[in-house]
Amino acid sequence: MADIKRYPLARHLRGNPTMHVRHLRRGKTAHEGTGLSFFFRPLSAVLSEVPVDDRELPLMFHARTADFQDLAVQASVTFRVTDPAIAGTRIDFSVDPDTGRWRGTPLEQVGGLLTETAQQQVLGLVASSPLSSVLADGVAQIRDRILHGLTADARLAETGIAVIGARVIALRPEPEVEKALRTPAREQIQQEADRSTYERRAVAVERERAIAENELQSQIELARREEQLVTQRGTNARREAQDAADASRIAAEAQADKEEQLARARANGTRALGEAKAAGEAARVAAYRDLPQSTLLALAAKDLAGGLPQIGTLVLAPDLLTSLMSRLASGDPAVSGGAQEKR
């Protein structure tokens, strides 16, 4: 929008670099160009201001597919006025000399022209394709169709408007149809997720099984080694017991040999002592063999007396003395011999 300042009987317009200003005075061009600054008289001046910068025009319209489904097309078109002089004669870009504002809505007219032209191009394309095909492959086709249709449109070229680019932002069916179309994809995604979950679980189970097998093999190996240890301990205990038994047997045999030798020595000593005693007795008996009976009795009485306890007082009965005296008187040699030995 031009900047217009009011002065007595005159106005001053100051434009900007993106606006093409045209000043007509009495039907003739007084000033024309971009970025102009000039004075004019409001009663005789006709001003128009045409934008020459790139403009973005959002498009939103509905189309029906071959399977009678409503499709909302959201796009954007970039355009520019390439011939402001022609555009100023085809579309009302006149501005108020007091405020600098457009008297009409020229940009809305340009937008409506572009929207209708683009919609006309898209309707023919969408109407010949089913909804699924349009949603899958229609973005590039719709963009190319809009761009080609707008650049080839004769009315736009005659108006001095050039389309620089076109973009398709979104293709949206009705909410119920969109939800129905999303269901198979969601189901497939869910199936893939479930399959991934099952595979992950299967891998986890397989790993757990491998771990359990390793633990079982470890326990088996440990039990086998414990069995070997118990067997080795039993063997060692058996060997120790056998060694102890052998040592005890050897000690017992040595003790038995020792005792046997001692017994044999004692027996030999006892036998020798017995033989000596027997020889002495034999000699004694041989010495007593030729002695008279009275002598033997006297010796026996002597031995008997030697074996009796000590006698302090001996009492002789009269009968014994009578018998003894009678024997002495008769000259018994045993009594006489005994009496002499006592002397």
C-alpha positions as CSV (number, residue, x, y, z in Angstrom):
1,M,0.0,0.0,0.0
2,A,1.3,3.4,-1.0
3,D,2.1,6.0,1.6
4,I,0.2,9.2,0.8
5,K,0.6,12.4,2.7
6,R,-1.9,15.3,2.5
7,Y,-0.9,18.8,1.7
8,P,-3.0,21.8,0.8
9,L,-4.3,21.4,-2.8
10,A,-1.8,18.4,-3.3
11,R,-0.9,15.0,-2.2
12,H,2.4,13.2,-2.0
13,L,2.7,9.5,-2.8
14,R,5.7,7.4,-1.8
15,G,5.7,3.9,-3.2
16,N,7.7,0.8,-2.4
17,P,9.9,-1.5,-4.4
18,T,7.3,-4.3,-4.8
19,M,4.5,-2.1,-6.0
20,H,4.1,-0.8,-9.6
21,V,2.4,2.6,-9.4
22,R,0.7,4.2,-12.4
23,H,-0.4,7.8,-12.3
24,L,-2.8,9.0,-15.0
25,R,-3.6,12.6,-15.4
26,R,-6.3,13.6,-17.9
27,G,-6.1,10.1,-19.4
28,K,-2.4,10.3,-19.9
29,T,0.4,8.5,-18.0
30,A,2.1,11.0,-15.8
31,H,4.1,8.6,-13.6
32,E,4.6,4.8,-13.9
33,G,7.0,2.4,-12.3
34,T,8.1,0.8,-9.0
35,G,9.5,2.7,-6.0
36,L,8.2,6.1,-7.3
37,S,7.7,9.2,-5.2
38,F,5.8,12.2,-6.6
39,F,3.2,15.0,-5.9
40,F,-0.2,14.9,-7.5
41,R,-3.5,16.7,-7.4
42,P,-6.2,14.4,-6.1
43,L,-9.0,15.9,-8.2
44,S,-7.3,15.1,-11.5
45,A,-5.2,12.1,-10.7
46,V,-6.1,8.4,-11.3
47,L,-3.8,6.1,-9.3
48,S,-3.4,2.3,-9.6
49,E,-1.0,0.1,-7.6
50,V,-0.1,-3.4,-8.8
51,P,2.0,-5.8,-6.7
52,V,4.9,-7.2,-8.7
53,D,6.4,-9.5,-5.9
54,D,5.8,-13.2,-5.6
55,R,2.6,-14.0,-3.9
56,E,1.4,-17.2,-2.2
57,L,-2.2,-18.3,-2.8
58,P,-3.5,-21.1,-0.7
59,L,-6.1,-23.3,-2.5
60,M,-8.7,-25.4,-0.8
61,F,-11.4,-27.2,-2.9
62,H,-13.3,-30.5,-3.1
63,A,-13.3,-33.0,-5.9
64,R,-15.1,-36.3,-6.5
65,T,-13.2,-39.4,-7.4
66,A,-14.3,-42.1,-9.9
67,D,-15.8,-44.2,-7.1
68,F,-17.9,-41.2,-5.9
69,Q,-15.8,-40.3,-2.9
70,D,-15.3,-36.7,-1.8
71,L,-11.7,-35.6,-1.7
72,A,-10.5,-32.4,-0.2
73,V,-7.5,-31.0,-2.0
74,Q,-5.2,-28.5,-0.2
75,A,-2.6,-26.9,-2.3
76,S,-0.6,-23.7,-2.7
77,V,0.2,-21.6,-5.8
78,T,3.0,-19.1,-6.2
79,F,2.2,-16.4,-8.8
80,R,3.5,-13.0,-9.9
81,V,2.2,-10.1,-12.0
82,T,4.6,-10.0,-14.9
83,D,2.9,-7.1,-16.9
84,P,1.5,-4.6,-14.4
85,A,0.3,-2.3,-17.2
86,I,-1.9,-5.1,-18.7
87,A,-3.0,-6.3,-15.3
88,G,-4.0,-2.8,-14.4
89,T,-6.3,-2.6,-17.4
90,R,-7.8,-6.0,-16.8
91,I,-8.3,-5.9,-13.1
92,D,-9.2,-2.9,-10.9
93,F,-6.0,-2.0,-9.0
94,S,-7.1,1.6,-8.4
95,V,-6.3,3.2,-5.1
96,D,-7.9,6.0,-3.1
97,P,-5.8,9.2,-3.5
98,D,-6.5,10.2,0.0
99,T,-5.8,6.9,1.9
100,G,-3.8,4.9,-0.6
101,R,-6.0,1.8,-0.2
102,W,-7.4,-0.2,-3.0
103,R,-10.9,0.7,-3.9
104,G,-11.8,-2.9,-4.7
105,T,-10.4,-6.3,-3.9
106,P,-8.1,-7.1,-6.8
107,L,-6.1,-9.8,-5.1
108,E,-9.3,-11.6,-4.3
109,Q,-10.2,-11.5,-8.0
110,V,-6.8,-12.9,-8.9
111,G,-7.1,-15.6,-6.2
112,G,-10.5,-16.6,-7.4
113,L,-9.3,-16.8,-11.0
114,L,-6.4,-19.0,-10.0
115,T,-8.5,-21.1,-7.7
116,E,-11.2,-21.8,-10.3
117,T,-8.6,-22.6,-13.0
118,A,-6.7,-25.0,-10.7
119,Q,-9.9,-26.6,-9.5
120,Q,-11.0,-27.1,-13.1
121,Q,-7.7,-28.9,-13.9
122,V,-7.9,-31.1,-10.8
123,L,-11.5,-32.1,-11.1
124,G,-10.9,-33.8,-14.5
125,L,-7.9,-35.7,-13.1
126,V,-9.5,-36.8,-9.9
127,A,-12.8,-37.8,-11.6
128,S,-11.1,-40.4,-13.7
129,S,-9.3,-42.2,-10.8
130,P,-10.5,-44.1,-7.8
131,L,-9.9,-42.8,-4.3
132,S,-7.1,-45.3,-3.4
133,S,-5.2,-44.5,-6.5
134,V,-5.5,-40.8,-6.0
135,L,-4.3,-41.0,-2.4
136,A,-1.4,-43.3,-3.4
137,D,-0.1,-41.6,-6.5
138,G,-2.1,-38.4,-6.9
139,V,0.0,-35.8,-5.2
140,A,2.6,-35.5,-8.0
141,Q,0.0,-35.8,-10.7
142,I,-2.2,-33.1,-9.1
143,R,0.7,-30.8,-8.6
144,D,1.9,-31.2,-12.2
145,R,-1.6,-30.8,-13.5
146,I,-2.2,-27.6,-11.6
147,L,1.2,-26.1,-12.7
148,H,0.7,-27.1,-16.3
149,G,-2.9,-26.0,-16.4
150,L,-2.2,-22.6,-14.9
151,T,0.9,-21.8,-17.0
152,A,-1.0,-22.8,-20.1
153,D,-4.1,-20.9,-19.3
154,A,-4.6,-18.1,-21.9
155,R,-6.7,-15.9,-19.7
156,L,-4.0,-15.7,-17.1
157,A,-1.4,-14.9,-19.8
158,E,-3.6,-12.1,-21.2
159,T,-4.1,-10.7,-17.7
160,G,-0.3,-10.5,-17.2
161,I,-0.2,-13.1,-14.4
162,A,2.4,-15.9,-14.4
163,V,2.4,-18.9,-12.2
164,I,5.8,-19.8,-10.8
165,G,5.1,-22.9,-8.8
166,A,2.5,-25.2,-7.3
167,R,2.5,-27.5,-4.3
168,V,0.0,-30.0,-3.0
169,I,-0.1,-29.9,0.7
170,A,-2.7,-32.6,1.5
171,L,-5.3,-34.9,0.0
172,R,-7.9,-35.7,2.6
173,P,-11.0,-37.9,2.1
174,E,-14.0,-37.8,4.4
175,P,-13.2,-38.7,8.1
176,E,-15.2,-42.0,7.9
177,V,-13.6,-43.0,4.7
178,E,-10.1,-42.0,5.9
179,K,-10.7,-44.1,9.0
180,A,-11.8,-47.1,7.0
181,L,-8.8,-46.7,4.7
182,R,-6.5,-46.5,7.7
183,T,-7.9,-49.7,9.2
184,P,-6.1,-52.2,6.8
185,A,-2.8,-50.3,7.3
186,R,-3.3,-50.3,11.0
187,E,-4.1,-54.0,11.0
188,Q,-1.0,-54.7,8.9
189,I,1.1,-52.5,11.2
190,Q,-0.4,-54.3,14.2
191,Q,0.3,-57.7,12.7
192,E,3.9,-56.6,12.0
193,A,4.2,-55.4,15.6
194,D,2.7,-58.7,16.9
195,R,5.0,-60.7,14.7
196,S,8.0,-58.7,16.0
197,T,6.7,-59.3,19.5
198,Y,6.3,-63.0,18.9
199,E,9.7,-63.2,17.3
200,R,11.2,-61.3,20.2
201,R,9.5,-63.6,22.6
202,A,10.7,-66.6,20.6
203,V,14.2,-65.3,20.7
204,A,13.9,-64.7,24.5
205,V,12.5,-68.2,25.0
206,E,15.3,-69.7,22.9
207,R,17.9,-67.7,24.9
208,E,16.2,-68.8,28.1
209,R,16.3,-72.4,26.9
210,A,20.0,-72.1,26.0
211,I,20.7,-70.6,29.4
212,A,18.7,-73.4,31.1
213,E,20.6,-76.0,29.1
214,N,23.9,-74.4,30.0
215,E,22.9,-74.4,33.6
216,L,21.8,-78.1,33.4
217,Q,25.1,-79.0,31.7
218,S,26.9,-77.2,34.4
219,Q,25.0,-79.0,37.1
220,I,25.6,-82.3,35.3
221,E,29.3,-81.6,35.1
222,L,29.4,-80.5,38.7
223,A,27.6,-83.7,39.8
224,R,30.0,-85.8,37.7
225,R,33.0,-84.1,39.4
226,E,31.4,-84.5,42.8
227,E,30.9,-88.2,41.9
228,Q,34.6,-88.4,41.0
229,L,35.5,-86.6,44.2
230,V,33.4,-89.0,46.3
231,T,34.9,-92.0,44.4
232,Q,38.4,-90.6,44.9
233,R,37.7,-90.0,48.6
234,G,36.4,-93.5,49.0
235,T,39.5,-94.9,47.2
236,N,41.7,-92.8,49.5
237,A,39.8,-93.9,52.6
238,R,40.0,-97.5,51.5
239,R,43.7,-97.1,50.8
240,E,44.2,-95.5,54.1
241,A,42.2,-98.2,55.9
242,Q,44.2,-100.9,54.0
243,D,47.5,-99.2,54.8
244,A,46.4,-98.9,58.5
245,A,45.3,-102.6,58.5
246,D,48.6,-103.6,56.9
247,A,50.5,-101.6,59.4
248,S,48.4,-103.1,62.3
249,R,49.0,-106.6,60.9
250,I,52.7,-106.0,60.6
251,A,52.8,-104.6,64.1
252,A,50.7,-107.5,65.4
253,E,52.9,-110.0,63.6
254,A,56.0,-108.3,65.0
255,Q,54.4,-108.3,68.5
256,A,53.4,-111.9,68.0
257,D,56.9,-112.8,66.9
258,K,58.3,-110.9,69.8
259,E,56.0,-112.6,72.3
260,E,56.7,-116.0,70.6
261,Q,60.4,-115.5,71.0
262,L,59.9,-114.4,74.6
263,A,57.6,-117.4,75.3
264,R,60.1,-119.6,73.6
265,A,62.9,-118.1,75.7
266,R,60.8,-118.5,78.9
267,A,60.0,-122.1,77.9
268,N,63.6,-122.8,77.2
269,G,64.5,-121.3,80.6
270,T,61.7,-123.1,82.3
271,R,62.7,-126.4,80.6
272,A,66.3,-125.9,81.5
273,L,65.3,-125.0,85.1
274,G,63.0,-128.1,85.3
275,E,65.7,-130.3,83.8
276,A,68.1,-128.9,86.4
277,K,65.5,-129.4,89.2
278,A,64.8,-132.9,87.9
279,A,68.4,-133.7,87.7
280,G,68.8,-132.4,91.3
281,E,65.8,-134.4,92.5
282,A,67.1,-137.4,90.7
283,A,70.5,-137.0,92.3
284,R,68.8,-136.5,95.7
285,V,66.6,-139.4,95.2
286,A,69.6,-141.4,94.1
287,A,71.3,-140.3,97.4
288,Y,68.3,-141.2,99.5
289,R,67.9,-144.6,97.7
290,D,70.5,-146.5,99.8
291,L,69.6,-144.9,103.2
292,P,67.8,-147.0,105.8
293,Q,64.2,-146.4,106.5
294,S,64.8,-144.8,109.9
295,T,67.1,-142.3,108.4
296,L,64.6,-141.4,105.8
297,L,61.9,-140.9,108.5
298,A,64.3,-138.8,110.4
299,L,65.0,-136.6,107.3
300,A,61.3,-136.4,106.7
301,A,60.6,-135.3,110.3
302,K,63.4,-132.7,109.9
303,D,61.9,-131.4,106.7
304,L,58.6,-131.3,108.4
305,A,59.9,-129.5,111.3
306,G,61.6,-127.0,109.1
307,G,58.3,-126.3,107.4
308,L,56.3,-125.9,110.7
309,P,55.8,-122.5,112.2
310,Q,58.0,-121.5,115.1
311,I,57.2,-123.5,118.3
312,G,57.8,-121.7,121.6
313,T,56.7,-124.5,123.9
314,L,56.5,-128.2,123.1
315,V,54.3,-130.4,125.2
316,L,55.0,-134.1,124.9
317,A,52.3,-136.5,125.9
318,P,53.2,-139.3,128.2
319,D,52.2,-141.9,125.6
320,L,54.6,-140.4,123.1
321,L,57.4,-140.3,125.6
322,T,56.7,-143.9,126.6
323,S,56.7,-145.1,123.0
324,L,59.9,-143.2,122.3
325,M,61.7,-144.5,125.4
326,S,60.7,-148.0,124.6
327,R,62.1,-147.8,121.2
328,L,65.3,-146.3,122.5
329,A,65.6,-149.0,125.0
330,S,65.1,-151.6,122.3
331,G,68.0,-150.1,120.3
332,D,66.0,-148.8,117.3
333,P,68.6,-147.4,115.0
334,A,66.2,-144.8,113.5
335,V,65.6,-143.2,116.9
336,S,69.2,-143.4,117.9
337,G,70.3,-141.9,114.6
338,G,67.8,-139.1,115.0
339,A,68.8,-138.4,118.5
340,Q,72.5,-138.3,117.5
341,E,71.7,-135.9,114.6
342,K,69.9,-133.6,117.1
343,R,72.9,-133.6,119.2
